[in-house]
């Protein structure tokens, strides 16, 4: 950051926002807002900005029409009754690649007497700033917002959520609804668990029976389904417009009964398996000694990679109890190079540490600390998803109507009260790319179920992944802000768990 720019900020904080049309005491200062994730730097200035229903854009350099239209629409949805005259609120967008910011997601958000200024390196930073401003608009109470400056940036570059669409199928609209909710809290990766014993959820041209047969089953039966490649690309594009990157997962060599029920040749005995509707794990395996197995895996990786612009491909690799370790290592060592062949970086559950890992590999830690440490020693990065803290399918308590508790109960306080870089000895901050909260699908069947298990815990994961300031926050401090977000959940129509440890506010408060 230039000395001139620092001087300008200091002067602006002192004098740039001093004109007000009403008592300053009635206006909430920006440092008082219950922003989640907590922003990293914030400074109040004197005065306030009156918020109008109309929005006037001044977009400097390379205007993004799609983003402009989305901001305008969401602004009008929030601000519906504040001024009927011709006055408007000015929103200035500055894209400046010379700004001294930490990442493409970093931003400066200034509230001043003449309007609002967002400065960023790219549209991605603008979008993150807009999510902060959206929260402020929802929570402001008065028709005005206090002046001030926010300088914000992510702690980790990967802040993800996983949805298991294999155990129960979720429609495109249900997936998009969840993506919208993730974006609001600055989640930037969406991991889709697309295959498992109970279902295969994406069409593969070279292997059409995967969805014709494998796409028709799910846990406990009922109407299942799959995504055409066009539908999958629609989800990928929808996420990208919200600056969320989709990570596809095809779980191999275990968790593969849906594939084994579709094609006899993937089984060592050349006999198709029956479709599976149960909840057990670890009983299935591809036949690792057959060349057709690797042709199958390569075809799947190639077709999905071609329609997935993101950098990662997830190969699963967990709970392969039916695959002897020697065979498992042989399989992993043949499959990982296939991911690189089609231009992707490999992610796998922490068991893949047994194989030969390229320098850009990511080991997703979920259960075995030794696996995570071994992955680091082999030069891989770690994605933190500890089941006992971050698995969204774990119940809050013994009375929770859906979910499991094999990794323990995870109430909202436990979900928030851990730190990725101190959790596993031998896995330091520089080894970690970020955090992901998986939601496995055995017990969930609709959007209400997704939201009930994800909210409010997801907000804690968002803060752990984004905010450097969050490291010093106590649960007692955090839960006060979280309580206020109960109002937001109601306004956004999110079906959430009212944790009794939190004194929730409602939309009428």
C-alpha positions as CSV (number, residue, x, y, z in Angstrom):
1,X,0.0,0.0,0.0
2,X,1.4,3.4,-1.0
3,X,2.3,6.1,1.6
4,X,-0.1,8.4,-0.3
5,X,-2.9,6.0,0.0
6,X,-2.4,5.4,3.7
7,X,-2.3,9.2,4.2
8,X,-5.5,9.6,2.3
9,X,-7.3,6.9,4.4
10,X,-6.2,8.6,7.6
11,X,-7.5,12.0,6.4
12,X,-10.7,10.5,5.2
13,X,-11.3,8.8,8.6
14,X,-10.7,12.2,10.3
15,X,-12.8,14.5,8.1
16,X,-14.3,12.6,5.2
17,X,-17.7,11.8,6.6
18,X,-18.7,14.5,9.0
19,X,-22.0,15.8,7.5
20,X,-25.1,14.2,8.9
21,X,-28.7,15.0,8.6
22,X,-29.8,13.7,12.0
23,X,-28.4,12.7,15.4
24,X,-25.4,10.5,15.1
25,X,-26.5,8.7,18.2
26,X,-29.3,7.1,16.3
27,X,-27.0,5.5,13.7
28,X,-25.1,2.2,14.2
29,X,-21.4,2.6,13.7
30,X,-19.9,0.0,11.3
31,X,-17.9,-1.6,14.1
32,X,-21.1,-2.4,15.9
33,X,-22.4,-4.6,13.1
34,X,-22.6,-8.4,13.8
35,X,-20.6,-9.3,10.7
36,X,-19.9,-13.0,10.2
37,X,-17.2,-13.9,9.3
38,X,-15.6,-11.2,11.3
39,X,-13.8,-8.7,9.1
40,X,-10.1,-8.3,9.6
41,X,-9.7,-4.5,9.9
42,X,-12.4,-2.0,10.7
43,X,-12.4,1.7,11.6
44,X,-15.3,4.0,12.4
45,X,-15.5,7.6,11.2
46,X,-17.8,10.4,12.2
47,X,-21.1,10.9,10.4
48,X,-23.4,8.6,8.4
49,X,-24.7,7.8,5.0
50,X,-28.4,7.7,4.3
51,X,-29.4,4.6,2.5
52,X,-31.9,5.1,-0.4
53,X,-34.0,2.5,-2.3
54,X,-32.5,3.5,-5.6
55,X,-28.9,2.6,-6.4
56,X,-26.6,4.7,-8.6
57,X,-23.5,2.8,-9.9
58,X,-20.2,4.3,-10.8
59,X,-18.2,1.2,-12.0
60,X,-14.7,2.1,-12.9
61,X,-13.0,-0.1,-15.5
62,X,-14.4,-3.3,-17.0
63,X,-18.0,-3.3,-15.7
64,X,-19.3,-6.7,-14.9
65,X,-23.0,-6.5,-16.0
66,X,-24.0,-9.7,-14.4
67,X,-22.6,-8.8,-11.0
68,X,-24.0,-5.2,-11.4
69,X,-27.5,-6.6,-12.0
70,X,-27.2,-9.1,-9.2
71,X,-26.2,-6.4,-6.7
72,X,-28.9,-4.0,-7.9
73,X,-31.6,-6.7,-7.6
74,X,-30.4,-7.8,-4.1
75,X,-30.2,-4.1,-3.0
76,X,-33.8,-3.5,-4.0
77,X,-34.9,-6.7,-2.3
78,X,-33.4,-5.4,1.0
79,X,-34.1,-1.7,0.7
80,X,-37.8,-1.4,-0.3
81,X,-39.2,1.5,1.5
82,X,-36.5,4.1,2.1
83,X,-37.2,7.2,0.1
84,X,-39.6,7.8,-2.7
85,X,-37.9,10.9,-4.2
86,X,-35.3,10.9,-6.9
87,X,-32.4,10.6,-4.5
88,X,-30.2,7.5,-4.7
89,X,-27.3,5.9,-3.0
90,X,-24.0,6.0,-4.9
91,X,-22.0,2.7,-5.1
92,X,-18.6,3.2,-6.6
93,X,-16.7,0.1,-7.7
94,X,-13.0,0.4,-8.3
95,X,-11.1,-2.4,-9.9
96,X,-7.4,-1.6,-9.5
97,X,-4.7,-4.3,-10.1
98,X,-2.1,-2.1,-8.5
99,X,-3.7,-2.1,-5.1
100,X,-1.6,-3.6,-2.4
101,X,-4.0,-6.3,-1.3
102,X,-3.3,-9.9,-0.1
103,X,-5.4,-11.8,-2.6
104,X,-8.1,-11.6,-5.3
105,X,-10.7,-11.9,-2.6
106,X,-9.4,-8.9,-0.6
107,X,-11.3,-5.6,-0.6
108,X,-11.6,-2.2,0.9
109,X,-15.2,-1.1,1.8
110,X,-15.6,2.6,2.6
111,X,-18.9,4.2,3.8
112,X,-18.7,8.0,3.4
113,X,-21.1,10.9,3.2
114,X,-21.5,10.7,-0.6
115,X,-21.9,7.0,-0.9
116,X,-20.1,3.7,-0.7
117,X,-16.8,2.8,-2.4
118,X,-15.6,-0.8,-2.9
119,X,-11.9,-1.2,-4.1
120,X,-10.6,-4.5,-5.1
121,X,-8.2,-6.3,-7.5
122,X,-11.0,-8.1,-9.3
123,X,-14.7,-8.8,-9.4
124,X,-14.2,-11.6,-6.8
125,X,-13.1,-9.0,-4.2
126,X,-16.0,-6.8,-5.1
127,X,-18.4,-9.8,-4.6
128,X,-16.9,-10.6,-1.1
129,X,-17.3,-6.9,-0.2
130,X,-20.9,-7.0,-1.4
131,X,-21.6,-9.9,1.0
132,X,-20.3,-7.8,3.9
133,X,-22.4,-4.8,2.7
134,X,-25.5,-7.0,2.3
135,X,-25.2,-8.1,5.9
136,X,-24.9,-4.4,7.0
137,X,-28.0,-3.5,5.0
138,X,-30.1,-6.3,6.5
139,X,-28.9,-5.5,10.0
140,X,-28.8,-1.7,10.0
141,X,-32.1,-1.0,11.6
142,X,-32.0,2.8,10.8
143,X,-32.2,4.3,7.4
144,X,-28.5,5.2,7.7
145,X,-25.2,3.5,8.2
146,X,-22.3,5.0,10.1
147,X,-19.2,6.0,8.2
148,X,-16.0,4.0,8.3
149,X,-13.5,1.8,6.5
150,X,-13.2,-2.0,6.3
151,X,-10.1,-3.6,5.0
152,X,-10.7,-7.4,4.6
153,X,-9.0,-10.5,3.3
154,X,-9.3,-14.3,3.8
155,X,-7.1,-16.2,6.2
156,X,-7.3,-19.3,4.0
157,X,-7.8,-19.5,0.2
158,X,-10.0,-22.6,0.5
159,X,-13.2,-22.3,2.5
160,X,-15.5,-25.1,1.5
161,X,-18.7,-27.0,2.0
162,X,-19.5,-30.5,0.7
163,X,-22.9,-31.9,-0.2
164,X,-23.4,-35.6,-0.6
165,X,-25.9,-35.9,-3.5
166,X,-25.2,-39.7,-3.8
167,X,-26.9,-41.1,-0.7
168,X,-29.9,-38.9,-1.5
169,X,-30.3,-37.1,-4.7
170,X,-30.9,-33.3,-4.6
171,X,-32.4,-31.4,-7.5
172,X,-30.5,-28.6,-9.4
173,X,-32.7,-26.0,-7.7
174,X,-32.0,-27.5,-4.2
175,X,-28.3,-27.4,-4.9
176,X,-28.5,-23.8,-6.2
177,X,-30.4,-22.8,-3.0
178,X,-27.5,-24.1,-0.9
179,X,-24.9,-22.4,-3.1
180,X,-26.7,-19.0,-2.6
181,X,-26.5,-19.6,1.2
182,X,-22.8,-20.5,1.1
183,X,-22.0,-17.4,-0.9
184,X,-23.6,-15.1,1.6
185,X,-21.0,-16.2,4.2
186,X,-18.0,-16.1,1.8
187,X,-17.6,-19.8,1.2
188,X,-15.7,-20.2,-2.0
189,X,-15.6,-24.0,-2.7
190,X,-18.5,-26.3,-3.2
191,X,-17.5,-30.0,-3.1
192,X,-20.1,-32.3,-4.8
193,X,-19.9,-36.0,-3.7
194,X,-21.3,-37.4,-6.9
195,X,-21.0,-41.1,-6.5
196,X,-21.2,-43.8,-3.8
197,X,-22.6,-47.2,-3.1
198,X,-26.2,-45.9,-3.2
199,X,-26.1,-43.8,-6.3
200,X,-24.2,-42.4,-9.3
201,X,-25.3,-38.9,-10.0
202,X,-23.6,-37.6,-13.2
203,X,-24.1,-38.9,-16.7
204,X,-20.9,-40.2,-18.4
205,X,-21.3,-40.5,-22.2
206,X,-18.9,-43.5,-22.5
207,X,-20.6,-45.3,-19.6
208,X,-24.3,-44.5,-19.9
209,X,-25.5,-47.3,-17.6
210,X,-23.9,-45.5,-14.6
211,X,-27.0,-43.3,-14.5
212,X,-29.5,-45.5,-16.3
213,X,-29.0,-48.1,-13.5
214,X,-26.8,-46.5,-10.8
215,X,-28.7,-43.2,-10.8
216,X,-32.0,-44.9,-9.9
217,X,-31.2,-45.9,-6.3
218,X,-30.7,-44.0,-3.0
219,X,-30.8,-44.7,0.7
220,X,-34.1,-46.2,1.8
221,X,-35.4,-46.2,-1.8
222,X,-37.7,-43.5,-3.2
223,X,-37.3,-41.4,-6.3
224,X,-33.7,-40.9,-7.0
225,X,-32.1,-39.2,-10.1
226,X,-28.9,-37.8,-11.7
227,X,-27.6,-34.7,-13.4
228,X,-27.1,-34.6,-17.1
229,X,-23.9,-33.0,-18.1
230,X,-25.8,-29.8,-19.1
231,X,-27.4,-29.7,-15.7
232,X,-24.1,-30.2,-14.0
233,X,-22.5,-27.4,-16.1
234,X,-25.5,-25.2,-15.1
235,X,-24.6,-25.8,-11.4
236,X,-20.9,-25.1,-12.1
237,X,-21.8,-21.9,-13.9
238,X,-24.3,-20.8,-11.3
239,X,-21.6,-21.3,-8.6
240,X,-19.0,-19.5,-10.6
241,X,-21.2,-16.4,-11.0
242,X,-21.1,-16.3,-7.2
243,X,-17.4,-16.9,-7.1
244,X,-17.7,-20.4,-5.8
245,X,-15.6,-23.2,-7.4
246,X,-17.1,-26.6,-7.8
247,X,-15.0,-29.6,-6.8
248,X,-16.4,-32.9,-8.2
249,X,-15.8,-36.1,-6.4
250,X,-16.0,-39.6,-7.8
251,X,-15.2,-41.9,-4.9
252,X,-13.0,-44.9,-5.9
253,X,-12.0,-47.7,-5.5
254,X,-14.5,-48.2,-2.6
255,X,-17.9,-46.7,-2.2
256,X,-18.5,-48.0,-5.8
257,X,-21.5,-50.3,-5.6
258,X,-23.6,-48.1,-7.9
259,X,-21.0,-48.5,-10.6
260,X,-20.6,-52.2,-9.9
261,X,-24.4,-52.7,-10.3
262,X,-24.2,-50.9,-13.6
263,X,-21.3,-52.7,-15.3
264,X,-20.4,-56.4,-14.6
265,X,-16.9,-56.0,-16.0
266,X,-15.9,-53.7,-13.2
267,X,-16.3,-56.6,-10.8
268,X,-13.6,-59.3,-10.5
269,X,-16.2,-62.0,-11.0
270,X,-17.8,-60.3,-14.0
271,X,-21.2,-60.3,-12.2
272,X,-23.3,-57.2,-11.6
273,X,-24.0,-56.3,-8.0
274,X,-27.5,-55.5,-6.8
275,X,-28.4,-51.9,-6.3
276,X,-27.9,-50.8,-2.7
277,X,-30.3,-48.9,-0.5
278,X,-28.7,-49.2,2.9
279,X,-26.2,-47.2,5.0
280,X,-23.2,-49.4,5.6
281,X,-19.8,-48.6,4.2
282,X,-16.6,-50.4,3.2
283,X,-18.0,-53.4,1.4
284,X,-17.4,-52.5,-2.2
285,X,-14.4,-52.3,-4.5
286,X,-13.5,-51.9,-8.1
287,X,-11.4,-54.8,-9.5
288,X,-8.0,-53.2,-9.4
289,X,-6.2,-55.9,-11.5
290,X,-8.4,-55.3,-14.6
291,X,-7.3,-52.8,-17.3
292,X,-10.9,-52.0,-17.9
293,X,-11.1,-50.5,-14.4
294,X,-8.5,-47.9,-15.3
295,X,-10.1,-47.1,-18.6
296,X,-13.4,-46.6,-16.8
297,X,-11.8,-44.3,-14.2
298,X,-9.9,-42.3,-16.9
299,X,-13.1,-41.9,-19.0
300,X,-14.9,-40.5,-15.9
301,X,-12.1,-38.2,-15.0
302,X,-11.7,-36.9,-18.5
303,X,-15.4,-36.2,-19.1
304,X,-16.0,-34.5,-15.8
305,X,-12.8,-32.5,-16.0
306,X,-13.8,-31.2,-19.4
307,X,-16.9,-29.6,-18.0
308,X,-15.3,-28.5,-14.7
309,X,-13.1,-25.3,-15.0
310,X,-11.9,-25.4,-11.3
311,X,-8.4,-26.7,-10.4
312,X,-9.4,-29.8,-8.4
313,X,-10.7,-33.3,-8.9
314,X,-11.5,-35.4,-5.9
315,X,-10.9,-39.1,-6.1
316,X,-12.3,-40.1,-2.7
317,X,-10.2,-43.1,-1.6
318,X,-11.7,-43.5,1.9
319,X,-13.1,-46.5,3.8
320,X,-11.7,-49.1,1.3
321,X,-12.0,-52.0,3.7
322,X,-12.8,-54.4,0.8
323,X,-9.6,-53.5,-1.0
324,X,-6.3,-55.0,0.3
325,X,-3.8,-52.3,1.1
326,X,-1.3,-53.5,-1.5
327,X,-4.1,-53.3,-4.2
328,X,-5.2,-49.9,-2.9
329,X,-1.7,-48.4,-3.2
330,X,-1.4,-49.9,-6.7
331,X,-4.8,-48.3,-7.6
332,X,-4.1,-44.9,-6.2
333,X,-0.7,-44.7,-7.9
334,X,-2.3,-45.4,-11.2
335,X,-5.3,-43.0,-10.8
336,X,-3.5,-39.9,-9.4
337,X,-1.5,-39.4,-12.6
338,X,-4.8,-39.5,-14.6
339,X,-6.0,-36.5,-12.7
340,X,-2.9,-34.6,-13.6
341,X,-3.2,-35.8,-17.2
342,X,-6.5,-33.8,-17.6
343,X,-5.1,-30.7,-16.0
344,X,-6.4,-31.1,-12.4
345,X,-4.9,-31.2,-9.0
346,X,-5.9,-34.3,-7.0
347,X,-7.7,-34.2,-3.7
348,X,-8.5,-37.3,-1.7
349,X,-9.6,-38.3,1.7
350,X,-6.6,-38.7,4.1
351,X,-6.2,-42.4,3.2
352,X,-4.6,-41.5,-0.1
353,X,-1.4,-40.6,1.7
354,X,-0.5,-44.3,1.3
355,X,0.2,-43.6,-2.4
356,X,2.8,-41.5,-4.3
357,X,1.6,-37.9,-4.0
358,X,2.6,-35.1,-6.5
359,X,3.6,-31.8,-5.0
360,X,0.2,-30.2,-5.7
361,X,-1.8,-33.0,-4.1
362,X,-4.3,-32.3,-1.3
363,X,-5.0,-34.7,1.5
364,X,-8.4,-34.1,3.1
365,X,-8.0,-34.8,6.8
366,X,-11.2,-36.3,8.3
367,X,-10.2,-39.0,10.8
368,X,-6.6,-40.2,11.0
369,X,-4.0,-37.7,12.2
370,X,-1.2,-40.0,11.1
371,X,-2.5,-39.9,7.5
372,X,-2.5,-36.1,7.6
373,X,1.0,-35.9,9.0
374,X,2.3,-38.5,6.5
375,X,0.7,-36.5,3.7
376,X,2.5,-33.4,4.8
377,X,5.8,-35.3,5.0
378,X,5.3,-36.3,1.4
379,X,4.9,-32.7,0.4
380,X,1.1,-32.5,0.1
381,X,-1.2,-29.8,1.4
382,X,-4.0,-30.6,3.9
383,X,-7.6,-29.6,3.7
384,X,-9.0,-29.7,7.3
385,X,-12.3,-31.5,7.8
386,X,-12.1,-33.2,11.2
387,X,-15.2,-35.3,11.6
388,X,-15.4,-34.6,15.3
389,X,-15.6,-30.8,14.7
390,X,-16.6,-30.2,11.1
391,X,-18.9,-32.9,9.9
392,X,-22.3,-31.3,9.4
393,X,-24.1,-34.6,9.4
394,X,-23.3,-35.1,13.1
395,X,-26.2,-34.4,15.5
396,X,-26.2,-31.3,17.7
397,X,-27.3,-33.4,20.7
398,X,-29.2,-36.6,21.5
399,X,-32.5,-35.0,20.6
400,X,-31.6,-34.0,17.1
401,X,-34.1,-35.7,14.8
402,X,-31.7,-36.3,11.8
403,X,-28.0,-37.0,11.5
404,X,-25.5,-39.3,13.1
405,X,-23.2,-39.2,16.2
406,X,-20.5,-41.7,15.5
407,X,-17.9,-38.8,15.6
408,X,-19.7,-37.3,18.7
409,X,-22.3,-34.6,19.1
410,X,-21.3,-31.3,17.6
411,X,-23.2,-28.4,19.0
412,X,-22.7,-24.9,17.7
413,X,-20.1,-24.1,20.3
414,X,-18.0,-27.1,19.5
415,X,-18.2,-26.4,15.8
416,X,-16.7,-22.9,16.4
417,X,-14.2,-23.7,19.1
418,X,-11.2,-25.2,17.2
419,X,-8.3,-23.9,15.2
420,X,-7.1,-25.7,12.1
421,X,-3.4,-24.9,12.6
422,X,-3.2,-26.2,16.1
423,X,-5.5,-29.3,15.8
424,X,-3.0,-31.8,14.5
425,X,0.7,-31.8,15.7
426,X,2.8,-31.8,12.6
427,X,0.3,-30.0,10.4
428,X,1.1,-26.3,10.6
429,X,-0.6,-23.3,9.0
430,X,1.7,-23.3,6.0
431,X,0.7,-26.9,5.3
432,X,-3.1,-26.1,5.2
433,X,-5.0,-24.8,2.2
434,X,-8.1,-24.3,4.2
435,X,-11.2,-25.9,5.8
436,X,-14.2,-27.7,4.5
437,X,-17.5,-28.8,6.2
438,X,-18.9,-32.0,4.7
439,X,-22.6,-32.8,4.9
440,X,-23.2,-36.5,4.2
441,X,-26.6,-37.4,2.9
442,X,-27.8,-40.6,4.6
443,X,-30.4,-38.9,6.8
444,X,-31.3,-35.8,4.7
445,X,-33.8,-35.7,1.9
446,X,-34.7,-32.0,1.2
447,X,-33.5,-28.4,1.6
448,X,-35.0,-28.0,5.1
449,X,-32.8,-30.9,6.2
450,X,-29.7,-29.5,4.6
451,X,-30.3,-26.1,6.3
452,X,-31.1,-27.6,9.7
453,X,-27.8,-29.4,9.9
454,X,-25.8,-26.7,8.2
455,X,-27.1,-23.6,10.0
456,X,-25.9,-22.2,12.3
457,X,-22.7,-24.3,12.4
458,X,-21.7,-23.3,8.9
459,X,-21.1,-19.7,10.0
460,X,-18.5,-20.8,12.5
461,X,-16.6,-22.7,9.8
462,X,-16.8,-19.6,7.5
463,X,-15.3,-17.5,10.3
464,X,-12.6,-20.0,11.1
465,X,-11.6,-20.0,7.4
466,X,-11.8,-16.3,6.7
467,X,-11.0,-14.2,9.7
468,X,-7.6,-13.7,11.3
469,X,-9.5,-11.8,14.1
470,X,-11.7,-14.8,14.7
471,X,-8.7,-16.6,16.3
472,X,-8.9,-14.2,19.3
473,X,-12.7,-14.3,19.6
474,X,-14.3,-16.3,22.4
475,X,-17.4,-18.3,22.1
476,X,-19.2,-15.8,24.4
477,X,-18.3,-13.0,22.0
478,X,-19.2,-14.9,18.9
479,X,-22.5,-16.2,20.1
480,X,-23.7,-12.6,20.6
481,X,-23.2,-11.9,16.9
482,X,-24.6,-15.3,15.9
483,X,-27.8,-14.5,17.8
484,X,-28.4,-11.5,15.6
485,X,-28.0,-13.7,12.5
486,X,-31.2,-15.5,13.6
487,X,-32.9,-12.4,12.2
488,X,-31.1,-12.9,8.9
489,X,-32.0,-16.6,8.7
490,X,-35.6,-15.7,9.1
491,X,-35.4,-13.0,6.4
492,X,-33.6,-15.4,4.0
493,X,-36.0,-18.2,4.8
494,X,-33.3,-20.5,6.2
495,X,-34.6,-23.4,8.3
496,X,-32.1,-23.5,11.1
497,X,-31.5,-25.2,14.4
498,X,-32.1,-22.9,17.4
499,X,-29.2,-23.9,19.6
500,X,-30.3,-23.3,23.2
501,X,-26.9,-21.9,24.0
502,X,-27.7,-18.9,21.8
503,X,-30.2,-16.2,22.7
504,X,-31.6,-15.9,19.2
505,X,-33.1,-12.7,17.9
506,X,-36.0,-12.8,15.6
507,X,-37.0,-10.6,12.6
508,X,-39.4,-8.6,14.9
509,X,-36.7,-7.7,17.4
